Amino acid sequence: MARTLDDAAIALAGAFQSAWLVNEAAVRGRVPPAPFACVIEAIFMVDPPDTPSVYGGVANLDIGLGLLERHLSGKPPAEEMQIVRYVLGVLHLERKLVRNRELMDKLGAGIKRIRGQAEHFSTTHENVIAALADLYINTVSTLTPRIIVGGEHGHLTQPANANRVRALLLAAMRSAVLWRQNGGTRMQLLFRRRQIATAAQRLREAAQTS
């Protein structure tokens, strides 16, 4: 796939949407089905024809693109700062993950195995989400520093919801890998944030009017 700033923005929006859903699950104990399905399904898209296809189209990333635009434009509300911390944590761990061949192989084999379950049940079936959560625990969660999720204790200790949180962190990692594959770097976040925010705004507006 050719690398463009739009592709990098789409991938980063995927990470933001996943992080937002982590926060929703942790604080409110629930997630909207459509945005949730979008980022979970992205985990299984290992050989996409283009970046938008990873998420089933740009329109499915409306929440993530909106968050990305706000945060890179310098106008994020205070209540969304936890989402930023999750994204930055995942981007940091992604660099460690891709350098660990053993973990990457384990992750790839796990995703291939769980894809079979998803084809039998559905992508967001509780058995599939539980399997993704276990895969996160045995791969990404072994890296340091671990991502600490804050929220309501009752929600975080409820098994099915805890599985959703871990599966969503795995989805965020998938988007972080895609961000890197599309040329995304820490330097881009520092020096091209305005261009990325503009791309996110344009992509979102185009998807809303199409």
N, C-alpha and C positions, 0 to 999 in steps of 0.2 A: 504494500500500500504506500502511495505517495504521502509524504508528511506535509501537512499544512497547519497553519495556526488554528484554523477552524477545527481540524481533527484533534489537536491538542486541547482546545477549549471544550470540545464534546467529552473527551475522556476525563478532564478535570471536573466537569459538571457531573459526570457519573460518580466520581468520588464524593462530591459535595452532597449529591442526592442520597447516596448510601449513608453518609455521616448524619444527615438530617433524619433519616429513618431510624438510625441507631438511637438518636436522641428522643425521637417520638416513642420508640419502644421502651426506652429506659425511664422516661419521665411520665408518659401517659399509658403505657402498657398496651399500645395498639399501633398499627401502621396502616396507611391507606393501601388497599390491595393493588391498584394499578402501578403506582411508583415502586412498590415492593417487588412485584413480579418483574418489572423492567430490569432492575439491577441484579436480581437473583438469576434471571435468565442469561444475563451478560456473562456470568461465571462460566457457562457452558459454551459460549461462543469463542472457541479457540482458534478458528481459522476463517474469520469473516472476510467478505469481499471488500468491505470498507468500514470506516469507523462508525458512522451512523447505524449500520446494520447490527453492531454489537448490542445496541439498545432498542432494536426494533424501530428505529427512526428517531429523529431529533425531537419530535413532539412528545415523546415519552419522558424527556428530560426537562420538562418545563420547570419543575421545582429546582433541580440542580443548576440549570442555567440562570435562573433568577438569583439564587444564592451566590453563584460565582460572580455575576455582574455586581451585586451589592458589595461583596467583600473586596473585590479588586478595585472597585471605584472609591473605596474608602468610606463607605456609608453603612457599615453593618450595624444592626441593632445589638445592644449589649446581650440580649438573651440568646443570640446566635453564636456567641464567641466559643461556646463549648463545641459547636459543630466545626469551627475552624481548627480547634485543638485536635479533634479526631482526624481531620484531613491531614494536618501537618504531621501527626504521629504516624499515619499510614504511609505518607510519602517518605518519611525517614526510614521506616522499617522496610519499605520496598527495595531500597538500595542494598540493605543487608540480605534480603531474601534472594535477589537475583544473583548475588555472589556466592550463594550456598547451593551448589549443584545437587547435593543430596536432598535438601528440602524441596527444591524445585521439582526434582523427579518424583518425590513423594506426593507433592501437590498435584502434579499433572496426572499421575496414576489414580489418585483419589477422585479427581474431577471426572476422569473417564469412567470410573466405576459408578459414581453417583449419577452420571448422566443416564446410565441404564435404568436406575431407579426412577429418575424423573420421567423417562419415556413410558414407564409402566404405570406410575401414579400420575403426578403432575409436577411441574417445576416447583410450586410452592406448597406441595403436600407436606404435612408435618414430618413424615418419615424422611423426606428429602432434606428438609431444613435441619432436622436433627443430625443427619449424616454430614451435611456441610458444616454444622457447628463442631462436630467431632473432628473433622478435617482441619478446621481452623485451630482447634486446641492442640492438635498434634503437629502442626506446621508453623503457621505465623505466630501463634501464641508462645512458641518456644524462644522467639527472638526477644532481645531486650533493647530499649525499655518497653515493657508491655503496655498496651493501651488500657488505661483505667477508665471505665465507663461510669459516669455519675448519673444517679436517678433515684427513683423511689425504690426503697428496699424491697417492698412487696412485689414490684414488677420484676426486679432483677433476680429475685429468688424463685420466681415462677418458672418451672422448667421449660415450657414451650416458648415463653417470651425470652428467656435467657438464650435459648437456641436461635431465636430470630436475631437477637443482638449479635451473636457470634457469626451467624451466616452473613449478616449485613456487613460486618467488618471484613469478612472474606471478599464480599462483593466490592467493598471500597478498595481492597488490595488489588483486585482484578483491574479496576479503573486506574489505579496508580501505575500498574505495569503498562497499561495501554497509553497512559500519559507519557511515560518514559519512551515507549516505542515510537510515539509520534513526535519525539524531539523535545518533550517537556523536561525542563531542568529547574533547579532552584534559582539560577540566574535569570531565567525567563520570568519567574514569579516576581523577582525584584525589579527588573528593568523593562519588562514588556507587559506589566500588569494592565496598563491602560488599553493596549491593543487587544489583550485577551478579554478584558471586560467588554470592549466594543464588539468583539466577535461573538461573545455570549449573548449580548443584547440583540444583535442582528439575527443570529440563529434562532433565538426565541421568538422574535417578532415574525420572522418568516414562517416558522412552524405554526404560529397561532393564526396566521392569515391564509394558510394553504388549505 
